Amino acid sequence: MHVSLTSELESRVKAKVESGLYNNASEVIRDALRFMDTHEDWIHEMKLARLREQLKVGTDQLDRCEGISIESKSALDTLFDDIKA
């Protein structure tokens, strides 16, 4: 596999190798990819946690009979449009 990097990124990879933390550029790239995967997993978990919080708020409101009744598809569409705005 061949990967093209900008001169700035290439300099950063070389600096990591020269620092002694890595033996070669491949190790730097592998570590960066592992970090990217971990970061994506963390973002996913944060989104799930936020969704769970929002669902809890909604179910608590329903338990207190604070929900709203949607009588038609057009009313539901209007609600979603309001949420998006």
C-alpha positions in Angstrom: 0.0 0.0 0.0 1.2 3.5 -0.8 0.1 6.5 1.2 0.7 10.1 0.1 1.1 12.7 2.9 1.4 16.4 2.8 4.9 17.7 3.6 3.6 18.9 7.0 2.2 15.4 7.9 5.4 13.7 6.6 7.4 16.1 8.8 5.3 15.2 11.8 5.7 11.4 11.2 9.5 11.9 10.8 9.6 13.9 14.1 7.8 11.1 15.9 10.4 8.6 14.6 13.3 10.9 15.4 11.9 11.3 19.0 12.6 7.7 19.6 9.0 6.9 20.5 8.7 4.9 17.3 11.1 2.7 15.2 9.7 3.7 11.9 6.9 5.6 10.0 4.7 2.5 9.8 4.5 2.3 13.6 3.5 6.0 13.8 0.7 5.4 11.2 -0.5 2.2 12.9 -0.6 4.1 16.3 -2.5 7.0 14.7 -5.0 4.6 13.2 -5.5 2.9 16.6 -6.0 6.3 18.2 -8.6 7.2 15.5 -10.5 4.0 16.2 -10.5 4.7 19.9 -11.6 8.3 19.3 -14.5 7.1 17.1 -15.5 4.6 19.7 -15.5 7.3 22.4 -17.6 9.7 20.2 -20.1 6.8 19.6 -20.3 6.2 23.4 -20.8 9.9 24.1 -23.6 10.0 21.6 -25.3 7.0 23.1 -25.0 8.4 26.6 -26.6 11.7 25.4 -29.4 9.8 23.7 -30.0 7.8 26.8 -30.2 11.0 28.8 -32.7 12.5 26.4 -34.8 9.3 26.4 -34.9 9.4 30.2 -36.1 12.9 30.2 -38.8 11.9 27.7 -40.0 8.9 29.6 -40.0 10.9 32.9 -42.2 13.5 31.2 -44.5 10.8 29.9 -44.7 9.3 33.5 -45.8 12.7 34.7 -48.4 12.9 31.9 -46.6 15.8 30.3 -46.5 14.2 26.8 -48.2 15.7 23.8 -50.7 13.9 21.6 -50.0 13.7 17.8 -53.2 13.2 15.9 -52.0 13.0 12.3 -49.0 12.5 10.1 -49.0 16.2 9.2 -48.9 17.1 12.9 -45.9 14.7 13.4 -44.2 16.2 10.3 -44.7 19.7 11.8 -43.3 18.6 15.1 -40.2 17.2 13.4 -39.8 20.4 11.4 -39.9 22.4 14.6 -37.3 20.2 16.2 -35.0 20.6 13.2 -35.4 24.4 13.3 
